[in-house]
Amino acid sequence: MTGWVAIAGLGPGDEALVTPEVRAALDAATDVIGYIPYVARIAPRPGLALHPTDNRVELERATHALDLAAAGHRVVVVSSGDPGVFAMAAAVFEALEKWPDPDAHDIRVLPGITAMLAAAARLGAPLGHDFCAINLSDNLKPWALVERRLRLAAQAGFAMAFYNPRSRNRPHQFSRALDILREECGPECLISFARAVSTPDEALKTVTLAEAEPDMADMRTVVIVGTAATRRVGRYLYTPRSSG
Ligand code: SAH
């Protein structure tokens, strides 16, 4: 097999945040596979086939990538941010389980800058101490588990980053998440809404949990919740490295 699959992260939006490694893979590719808006970020060129697909077909997309590579194609599977964070890398490995000889494939995962790190950098250093990332979507897990994880993470004193915080299909869940956070962290804890970081639509807002409203988040927002120690210094926000 001379084909390969590179599972690449395109970063949060700005072309300056695409790594040289990902750029090189895209330059060498014969095929690019991914969700429509991510494939739209790839400049067309002769010899490159673009395969944009809808959002909910991750396993089909992953199988398609492996099939093309087995036929000798050089395939880049694109995700936004990092491909290992709520994105395509795990889907490709899940599809790989169906192959008799997984190691016959040449698969590389090329990291990218994930939304929470791009957002944290814009804000200052809110993730300067221990933190966790939680996907608030209940597409792939029950909502009860989301609630349990965010309650326990809050009790454990983690700063938190929430991906997929809110969508039109489930408007009440983020409101419920805010209620749980207010119970566990108290009204003065700081929460940041970082929307479309590193794109022309970027918007950042930090408020207390008491002031937080569900409609401050949408699906282009990553939400960062600080710990009891997270504080402002001038226009920056940070969590001291020595916090408990
Ligand atoms: N693999 C991606 C995450 C995909 S899940 C990554 O590593 O960033 C999609 C979620 O990521 C969105 O709902 C939003 O919460 C977050 N996200 C992606 N790009 C973003 C950006 N530029 N600004 C803010 N949040 C973003």
py3Dmol code that shows the C-alpha trace and the ligand (Angstrom):
import py3Dmol

protein = """\
ATOM      1  CA  MET A   1       0.000   0.000   0.000  1.00  0.00           C
ATOM      2  CA  THR A   2       1.594   3.299  -1.026  1.00  0.00           C
ATOM      3  CA  GLY A   3      -1.342   5.461  -0.018  1.00  0.00           C
ATOM      4  CA  TRP A   4      -1.640   7.116   3.371  1.00  0.00           C
ATOM      5  CA  VAL A   5      -4.097   8.882   5.646  1.00  0.00           C
ATOM      6  CA  ALA A   6      -3.155  12.031   7.541  1.00  0.00           C
ATOM      7  CA  ILE A   7      -5.752  13.110  10.098  1.00  0.00           C
ATOM      8  CA  ALA A   8      -5.117  16.810  10.385  1.00  0.00           C
ATOM      9  CA  GLY A   9      -6.253  19.666  12.593  1.00  0.00           C
ATOM     10  CA  LEU A  10      -6.769  22.980  10.801  1.00  0.00           C
ATOM     11  CA  GLY A  11      -6.695  25.047  14.002  1.00  0.00           C
ATOM     12  CA  PRO A  12      -9.423  27.454  15.136  1.00  0.00           C
ATOM     13  CA  GLY A  13      -9.703  29.453  11.901  1.00  0.00           C
ATOM     14  CA  ASP A  14      -6.760  31.757  11.225  1.00  0.00           C
ATOM     15  CA  GLU A  15      -4.435  30.449   8.496  1.00  0.00           C
ATOM     16  CA  ALA A  16      -1.453  31.561  10.619  1.00  0.00           C
ATOM     17  CA  LEU A  17      -2.491  28.901  13.140  1.00  0.00           C
ATOM     18  CA  VAL A  18      -2.279  26.002  10.658  1.00  0.00           C
ATOM     19  CA  THR A  19       0.953  24.133  11.387  1.00  0.00           C
ATOM     20  CA  PRO A  20       3.607  23.729   8.665  1.00  0.00           C
ATOM     21  CA  GLU A  21       3.248  19.949   9.070  1.00  0.00           C
ATOM     22  CA  VAL A  22      -0.465  20.123   8.184  1.00  0.00           C
ATOM     23  CA  ARG A  23       0.267  22.443   5.261  1.00  0.00           C
ATOM     24  CA  ALA A  24       2.845  19.995   3.891  1.00  0.00           C
ATOM     25  CA  ALA A  25       0.371  17.105   4.131  1.00  0.00           C
ATOM     26  CA  LEU A  26      -2.268  19.150   2.278  1.00  0.00           C
ATOM     27  CA  ASP A  27       0.282  20.033  -0.426  1.00  0.00           C
ATOM     28  CA  ALA A  28       1.082  16.329  -0.906  1.00  0.00           C
ATOM     29  CA  ALA A  29      -2.539  15.116  -0.802  1.00  0.00           C
ATOM     30  CA  THR A  30      -4.643  13.694  -3.634  1.00  0.00           C
ATOM     31  CA  ASP A  31      -7.858  13.801  -1.558  1.00  0.00           C
ATOM     32  CA  VAL A  32      -9.277  15.871   1.283  1.00  0.00           C
ATOM     33  CA  ILE A  33     -12.195  14.513   3.290  1.00  0.00           C
ATOM     34  CA  GLY A  34     -14.200  16.256   6.019  1.00  0.00           C
ATOM     35  CA  TYR A  35     -17.218  18.192   7.186  1.00  0.00           C
ATOM     36  CA  ILE A  36     -18.335  20.788   4.597  1.00  0.00           C
ATOM     37  CA  PRO A  37     -17.105  24.011   6.328  1.00  0.00           C
ATOM     38  CA  TYR A  38     -13.677  22.525   7.044  1.00  0.00           C
ATOM     39  CA  VAL A  39     -13.145  21.255   3.487  1.00  0.00           C
ATOM     40  CA  ALA A  40     -14.223  24.730   2.316  1.00  0.00           C
ATOM     41  CA  ARG A  41     -11.042  26.075   3.943  1.00  0.00           C
ATOM     42  CA  ILE A  42      -8.876  24.077   1.510  1.00  0.00           C
ATOM     43  CA  ALA A  43      -7.864  25.866  -1.710  1.00  0.00           C
ATOM     44  CA  PRO A  44      -8.758  23.774  -4.769  1.00  0.00           C
ATOM     45  CA  ARG A  45      -5.904  22.805  -7.091  1.00  0.00           C
ATOM     46  CA  PRO A  46      -5.466  20.419 -10.029  1.00  0.00           C
ATOM     47  CA  GLY A  47      -4.911  16.862  -8.832  1.00  0.00           C
ATOM     48  CA  LEU A  48      -6.715  17.408  -5.528  1.00  0.00           C
ATOM     49  CA  ALA A  49     -10.193  15.910  -5.033  1.00  0.00           C
ATOM     50  CA  LEU A  50     -12.287  17.555  -2.309  1.00  0.00           C
ATOM     51  CA  HIS A  51     -14.889  15.364  -0.565  1.00  0.00           C
ATOM     52  CA  PRO A  52     -17.088  17.548   1.668  1.00  0.00           C
ATOM     53  CA  THR A  53     -19.699  15.621   3.680  1.00  0.00           C
ATOM     54  CA  ASP A  54     -22.409  16.335   6.202  1.00  0.00           C
ATOM     55  CA  ASN A  55     -21.679  16.385   9.924  1.00  0.00           C
ATOM     56  CA  ARG A  56     -23.222  13.150  11.141  1.00  0.00           C
ATOM     57  CA  VAL A  57     -21.418  10.710   8.882  1.00  0.00           C
ATOM     58  CA  GLU A  58     -18.091  10.460  10.690  1.00  0.00           C
ATOM     59  CA  LEU A  59     -17.676   6.698  10.405  1.00  0.00           C
ATOM     60  CA  GLU A  60     -18.600   6.627   6.700  1.00  0.00           C
ATOM     61  CA  ARG A  61     -16.134   9.449   6.111  1.00  0.00           C
ATOM     62  CA  ALA A  62     -13.415   7.565   7.992  1.00  0.00           C
ATOM     63  CA  THR A  63     -14.095   4.336   6.060  1.00  0.00           C
ATOM     64  CA  HIS A  64     -13.982   6.274   2.798  1.00  0.00           C
ATOM     65  CA  ALA A  65     -10.565   7.669   3.758  1.00  0.00           C
ATOM     66  CA  LEU A  66      -9.192   4.188   4.526  1.00  0.00           C
ATOM     67  CA  ASP A  67     -10.624   2.768   1.275  1.00  0.00           C
ATOM     68  CA  LEU A  68      -9.027   5.547  -0.776  1.00  0.00           C
ATOM     69  CA  ALA A  69      -5.659   5.083   0.961  1.00  0.00           C
ATOM     70  CA  ALA A  70      -5.824   1.321   0.333  1.00  0.00           C
ATOM     71  CA  ALA A  71      -6.280   2.174  -3.359  1.00  0.00           C
ATOM     72  CA  GLY A  72      -3.088   4.263  -3.276  1.00  0.00           C
ATOM     73  CA  HIS A  73      -4.473   7.760  -2.597  1.00  0.00           C
ATOM     74  CA  ARG A  74      -2.839  10.268  -0.262  1.00  0.00           C
ATOM     75  CA  VAL A  75      -5.722  11.339   1.918  1.00  0.00           C
ATOM     76  CA  VAL A  76      -6.009  14.171   4.422  1.00  0.00           C
ATOM     77  CA  VAL A  77      -8.985  13.956   6.769  1.00  0.00           C
ATOM     78  CA  VAL A  78      -9.564  17.461   8.100  1.00  0.00           C
ATOM     79  CA  SER A  79     -11.051  18.620  11.394  1.00  0.00           C
ATOM     80  CA  SER A  80     -11.099  22.062  12.927  1.00  0.00           C
ATOM     81  CA  GLY A  81      -8.809  22.656  15.887  1.00  0.00           C
ATOM     82  CA  ASP A  82      -7.099  19.424  16.849  1.00  0.00           C
ATOM     83  CA  PRO A  83      -8.252  16.175  15.195  1.00  0.00           C
ATOM     84  CA  GLY A  84      -8.062  14.259  18.477  1.00  0.00           C
ATOM     85  CA  VAL A  85     -10.379  16.631  20.354  1.00  0.00           C
ATOM     86  CA  PHE A  86     -14.047  15.751  19.709  1.00  0.00           C
ATOM     87  CA  ALA A  87     -13.154  15.207  16.059  1.00  0.00           C
ATOM     88  CA  MET A  88     -12.155  12.772  13.317  1.00  0.00           C
ATOM     89  CA  ALA A  89      -9.077  10.968  14.678  1.00  0.00           C
ATOM     90  CA  ALA A  90     -11.040   8.621  16.944  1.00  0.00           C
ATOM     91  CA  ALA A  91     -13.526   7.965  14.108  1.00  0.00           C
ATOM     92  CA  VAL A  92     -10.732   6.844  11.779  1.00  0.00           C
ATOM     93  CA  PHE A  93      -9.369   4.441  14.398  1.00  0.00           C
ATOM     94  CA  GLU A  94     -12.867   3.103  15.015  1.00  0.00           C
ATOM     95  CA  ALA A  95     -13.210   2.428  11.267  1.00  0.00           C
ATOM     96  CA  LEU A  96      -9.749   0.837  11.317  1.00  0.00           C
ATOM     97  CA  GLU A  97     -10.976  -1.808  13.794  1.00  0.00           C
ATOM     98  CA  LYS A  98     -12.898  -3.387  10.890  1.00  0.00           C
ATOM     99  CA  TRP A  99      -9.761  -3.970   8.831  1.00  0.00           C
ATOM    100  CA  PRO A 100      -8.070  -7.391   9.092  1.00  0.00           C
ATOM    101  CA  ASP A 101      -4.578  -5.868   9.298  1.00  0.00           C
ATOM    102  CA  PRO A 102      -4.751  -2.376  10.811  1.00  0.00           C
ATOM    103  CA  ASP A 103      -0.983  -1.915  10.652  1.00  0.00           C
ATOM    104  CA  ALA A 104      -1.023  -2.277   6.868  1.00  0.00           C
ATOM    105  CA  HIS A 105      -2.316   1.308   6.827  1.00  0.00           C
ATOM    106  CA  ASP A 106      -0.018   4.299   7.014  1.00  0.00           C
ATOM    107  CA  ILE A 107      -1.910   6.647   9.333  1.00  0.00           C
ATOM    108  CA  ARG A 108      -0.584   9.792  10.965  1.00  0.00           C
ATOM    109  CA  VAL A 109      -2.389  12.176  13.290  1.00  0.00           C
ATOM    110  CA  LEU A 110      -1.229  15.760  12.791  1.00  0.00           C
ATOM    111  CA  PRO A 111      -2.046  17.940  15.789  1.00  0.00           C
ATOM    112  CA  GLY A 112      -3.659  21.346  15.568  1.00  0.00           C
ATOM    113  CA  ILE A 113      -4.465  24.175  17.941  1.00  0.00           C
ATOM    114  CA  THR A 114      -7.672  23.243  19.675  1.00  0.00           C
ATOM    115  CA  ALA A 115     -10.379  25.849  20.365  1.00  0.00           C
ATOM    116  CA  MET A 116      -9.914  25.919  24.137  1.00  0.00           C
ATOM    117  CA  LEU A 117      -6.189  26.683  23.848  1.00  0.00           C
ATOM    118  CA  ALA A 118      -6.728  29.384  21.240  1.00  0.00           C
ATOM    119  CA  ALA A 119      -9.450  30.901  23.447  1.00  0.00           C
ATOM    120  CA  ALA A 120      -7.376  30.639  26.623  1.00  0.00           C
ATOM    121  CA  ALA A 121      -4.482  32.393  24.904  1.00  0.00           C
ATOM    122  CA  ARG A 122      -6.761  35.271  23.871  1.00  0.00           C
ATOM    123  CA  LEU A 123      -8.088  35.619  27.408  1.00  0.00           C
ATOM    124  CA  GLY A 124      -4.742  35.339  29.212  1.00  0.00           C
ATOM    125  CA  ALA A 125      -4.100  32.082  31.088  1.00  0.00           C
ATOM    126  CA  PRO A 126      -7.393  30.806  32.560  1.00  0.00           C
ATOM    127  CA  LEU A 127      -6.205  27.195  32.123  1.00  0.00           C
ATOM    128  CA  GLY A 128      -2.944  27.853  33.988  1.00  0.00           C
ATOM    129  CA  HIS A 129      -3.687  25.210  36.618  1.00  0.00           C
ATOM    130  CA  ASP A 130      -5.498  21.829  36.321  1.00  0.00           C
ATOM    131  CA  PHE A 131      -8.375  21.798  33.855  1.00  0.00           C
ATOM    132  CA  CYS A 132     -10.638  19.501  31.874  1.00  0.00           C
ATOM    133  CA  ALA A 133     -12.542  19.615  28.600  1.00  0.00           C
ATOM    134  CA  ILE A 134     -16.149  18.470  28.326  1.00  0.00           C
ATOM    135  CA  ASN A 135     -18.267  18.136  25.200  1.00  0.00           C
ATOM    136  CA  LEU A 136     -21.748  19.359  26.156  1.00  0.00           C
ATOM    137  CA  SER A 137     -23.392  17.732  23.146  1.00  0.00           C
ATOM    138  CA  ASP A 138     -25.569  14.734  23.934  1.00  0.00           C
ATOM    139  CA  ASN A 139     -25.279  13.350  20.393  1.00  0.00           C
ATOM    140  CA  LEU A 140     -22.900  10.600  21.473  1.00  0.00           C
ATOM    141  CA  LYS A 141     -23.632  10.260  25.211  1.00  0.00           C
ATOM    142  CA  PRO A 142     -26.648  10.729  27.505  1.00  0.00           C
ATOM    143  CA  TRP A 143     -27.245  14.198  28.954  1.00  0.00           C
ATOM    144  CA  ALA A 144     -27.297  12.717  32.489  1.00  0.00           C
ATOM    145  CA  LEU A 145     -23.621  11.819  32.023  1.00  0.00           C
ATOM    146  CA  VAL A 146     -22.796  15.364  30.893  1.00  0.00           C
ATOM    147  CA  GLU A 147     -24.428  16.735  34.052  1.00  0.00           C
ATOM    148  CA  ARG A 148     -22.595  14.250  36.274  1.00  0.00           C
ATOM    149  CA  ARG A 149     -19.217  15.036  34.733  1.00  0.00           C
ATOM    150  CA  LEU A 150     -19.576  18.765  34.961  1.00  0.00           C
ATOM    151  CA  ARG A 151     -20.792  18.605  38.561  1.00  0.00           C
ATOM    152  CA  LEU A 152     -17.894  16.362  39.608  1.00  0.00           C
ATOM    153  CA  ALA A 153     -15.345  18.454  37.678  1.00  0.00           C
ATOM    154  CA  ALA A 154     -16.647  21.591  39.411  1.00  0.00           C
ATOM    155  CA  GLN A 155     -16.483  19.891  42.811  1.00  0.00           C
ATOM    156  CA  ALA A 156     -12.916  18.769  42.075  1.00  0.00           C
ATOM    157  CA  GLY A 157     -11.908  22.375  41.441  1.00  0.00           C
ATOM    158  CA  PHE A 158     -10.968  22.017  37.775  1.00  0.00           C
ATOM    159  CA  ALA A 159     -11.158  24.930  35.407  1.00  0.00           C
ATOM    160  CA  MET A 160     -13.320  23.703  32.526  1.00  0.00           C
ATOM    161  CA  ALA A 161     -13.644  24.164  28.803  1.00  0.00           C
ATOM    162  CA  PHE A 162     -16.974  23.300  27.191  1.00  0.00           C
ATOM    163  CA  TYR A 163     -17.159  22.379  23.524  1.00  0.00           C
ATOM    164  CA  ASN A 164     -20.454  22.298  21.593  1.00  0.00           C
ATOM    165  CA  PRO A 165     -22.116  24.216  24.437  1.00  0.00           C
ATOM    166  CA  ARG A 166     -25.445  24.993  22.838  1.00  0.00           C
ATOM    167  CA  SER A 167     -27.437  24.269  19.713  1.00  0.00           C
ATOM    168  CA  ARG A 168     -30.925  25.057  18.463  1.00  0.00           C
ATOM    169  CA  ASN A 169     -31.968  21.421  19.015  1.00  0.00           C
ATOM    170  CA  ARG A 170     -31.272  21.510  22.754  1.00  0.00           C
ATOM    171  CA  PRO A 171     -31.642  25.086  24.016  1.00  0.00           C
ATOM    172  CA  HIS A 172     -32.482  24.124  27.643  1.00  0.00           C
ATOM    173  CA  GLN A 173     -29.432  22.029  28.379  1.00  0.00           C
ATOM    174  CA  PHE A 174     -26.911  24.854  28.545  1.00  0.00           C
ATOM    175  CA  SER A 175     -29.223  26.726  30.899  1.00  0.00           C
ATOM    176  CA  ARG A 176     -29.249  23.621  33.110  1.00  0.00           C
ATOM    177  CA  ALA A 177     -25.435  23.455  32.899  1.00  0.00           C
ATOM    178  CA  LEU A 178     -25.224  27.056  34.159  1.00  0.00           C
ATOM    179  CA  ASP A 179     -27.544  26.213  37.076  1.00  0.00           C
ATOM    180  CA  ILE A 180     -25.291  23.321  38.098  1.00  0.00           C
ATOM    181  CA  LEU A 181     -22.201  25.519  37.879  1.00  0.00           C
ATOM    182  CA  ARG A 182     -23.820  28.216  40.036  1.00  0.00           C
ATOM    183  CA  GLU A 183     -24.673  25.559  42.642  1.00  0.00           C
ATOM    184  CA  GLU A 184     -21.171  24.079  42.676  1.00  0.00           C
ATOM    185  CA  CYS A 185     -18.907  27.085  42.046  1.00  0.00           C
ATOM    186  CA  GLY A 186     -20.898  30.008  43.461  1.00  0.00           C
ATOM    187  CA  PRO A 187     -22.117  33.169  41.707  1.00  0.00           C
ATOM    188  CA  GLU A 188     -18.754  35.017  41.674  1.00  0.00           C
ATOM    189  CA  CYS A 189     -16.854  32.420  39.630  1.00  0.00           C
ATOM    190  CA  LEU A 190     -15.747  33.800  36.240  1.00  0.00           C
ATOM    191  CA  ILE A 191     -17.002  32.344  32.962  1.00  0.00           C
ATOM    192  CA  SER A 192     -15.730  33.313  29.513  1.00  0.00           C
ATOM    193  CA  PHE A 193     -17.535  32.954  26.201  1.00  0.00           C
ATOM    194  CA  ALA A 194     -15.055  32.832  23.336  1.00  0.00           C
ATOM    195  CA  ARG A 195     -16.809  32.865  19.963  1.00  0.00           C
ATOM    196  CA  ALA A 196     -15.201  32.172  16.587  1.00  0.00           C
ATOM    197  CA  VAL A 197     -11.725  32.686  18.004  1.00  0.00           C
ATOM    198  CA  SER A 198      -9.131  33.768  15.420  1.00  0.00           C
ATOM    199  CA  THR A 199     -11.749  34.486  12.737  1.00  0.00           C
ATOM    200  CA  PRO A 200     -13.173  37.880  11.660  1.00  0.00           C
ATOM    201  CA  ASP A 201     -16.262  37.091  13.810  1.00  0.00           C
ATOM    202  CA  GLU A 202     -14.251  36.661  17.007  1.00  0.00           C
ATOM    203  CA  ALA A 203     -15.981  37.879  20.183  1.00  0.00           C
ATOM    204  CA  LEU A 204     -14.821  37.418  23.770  1.00  0.00           C
ATOM    205  CA  LYS A 205     -16.867  38.065  26.877  1.00  0.00           C
ATOM    206  CA  THR A 206     -16.095  37.330  30.533  1.00  0.00           C
ATOM    207  CA  VAL A 207     -18.780  37.641  33.235  1.00  0.00           C
ATOM    208  CA  THR A 208     -19.540  36.104  36.636  1.00  0.00           C
ATOM    209  CA  LEU A 209     -21.719  33.005  36.798  1.00  0.00           C
ATOM    210  CA  ALA A 210     -24.417  35.208  38.349  1.00  0.00           C
ATOM    211  CA  GLU A 211     -24.414  37.333  35.184  1.00  0.00           C
ATOM    212  CA  ALA A 212     -24.142  34.460  32.688  1.00  0.00           C
ATOM    213  CA  GLU A 213     -27.060  33.957  30.288  1.00  0.00           C
ATOM    214  CA  PRO A 214     -27.617  30.858  28.149  1.00  0.00           C
ATOM    215  CA  ASP A 215     -27.727  32.885  24.929  1.00  0.00           C
ATOM    216  CA  MET A 216     -24.143  34.076  25.444  1.00  0.00           C
ATOM    217  CA  ALA A 217     -23.073  30.751  23.871  1.00  0.00           C
ATOM    218  CA  ASP A 218     -23.766  29.163  20.506  1.00  0.00           C
ATOM    219  CA  MET A 219     -22.164  26.359  18.520  1.00  0.00           C
ATOM    220  CA  ARG A 220     -19.231  28.563  17.483  1.00  0.00           C
ATOM    221  CA  THR A 221     -18.410  29.305  21.125  1.00  0.00           C
ATOM    222  CA  VAL A 222     -16.049  27.539  23.476  1.00  0.00           C
ATOM    223  CA  VAL A 223     -16.908  28.310  27.101  1.00  0.00           C
ATOM    224  CA  ILE A 224     -14.215  28.508  29.752  1.00  0.00           C
ATOM    225  CA  VAL A 225     -15.143  28.367  33.426  1.00  0.00           C
ATOM    226  CA  GLY A 226     -12.516  29.408  35.927  1.00  0.00           C
ATOM    227  CA  THR A 227     -11.824  28.018  39.386  1.00  0.00           C
ATOM    228  CA  ALA A 228     -12.275  29.828  42.701  1.00  0.00           C
ATOM    229  CA  ALA A 229      -8.734  31.178  42.171  1.00  0.00           C
ATOM    230  CA  THR A 230      -9.223  32.501  38.616  1.00  0.00           C
ATOM    231  CA  ARG A 231      -8.998  36.290  38.591  1.00  0.00           C
ATOM    232  CA  ARG A 232      -8.540  39.363  36.456  1.00  0.00           C
ATOM    233  CA  VAL A 233      -5.358  41.381  36.134  1.00  0.00           C
ATOM    234  CA  GLY A 234      -6.036  44.446  33.987  1.00  0.00           C
ATOM    235  CA  ARG A 235      -7.821  43.179  30.888  1.00  0.00           C
ATOM    236  CA  TYR A 236      -6.418  39.659  31.306  1.00  0.00           C
ATOM    237  CA  LEU A 237      -7.781  36.619  33.068  1.00  0.00           C
ATOM    238  CA  TYR A 238      -5.606  33.996  34.718  1.00  0.00           C
ATOM    239  CA  THR A 239      -5.548  31.060  37.098  1.00  0.00           C
ATOM    240  CA  PRO A 240      -2.453  31.079  39.318  1.00  0.00           C
ATOM    241  CA  ARG A 241      -0.244  28.021  38.958  1.00  0.00           C
ATOM    242  CA  SER A 242      -0.135  27.598  42.704  1.00  0.00           C
ATOM    243  CA  SER A 243      -3.898  27.419  43.203  1.00  0.00           C
ATOM    244  CA  GLY A 244      -5.310  24.567  45.276  1.00  0.00           C
TER     245      GLY A 244
END
"""
ligand_1 = """\
26
SAH
N -11.683 19.557 16.994
C -12.165 20.866 17.386
C -13.456 20.789 18.162
C -14.638 20.299 17.354
S -16.141 20.345 18.260
C -11.076 21.580 18.190
O -10.099 20.935 18.584
O -11.206 22.791 18.413
C -16.800 21.923 17.724
C -16.779 22.910 18.870
O -15.455 23.445 18.998
C -17.657 24.132 18.683
O -18.995 23.872 19.067
C -16.989 25.129 19.623
O -17.342 24.824 20.980
C -15.519 24.763 19.454
N -14.818 25.619 18.465
C -14.255 25.229 17.302
N -13.650 26.265 16.687
C -13.825 27.344 17.493
C -13.411 28.709 17.423
N -12.697 29.190 16.394
N -13.766 29.541 18.432
C -14.481 29.074 19.488
N -14.888 27.783 19.611
C -14.569 26.939 18.630
"""
view = py3Dmol.view(width=600, height=400)
view.addModel(protein, "pdb")
view.setStyle({"model": 0}, {"cartoon": {"style": "trace"}})
view.addModel(ligand_1, "xyz")
view.setStyle({"model": 1}, {"stick": {}})
view.zoomTo()
view.show()
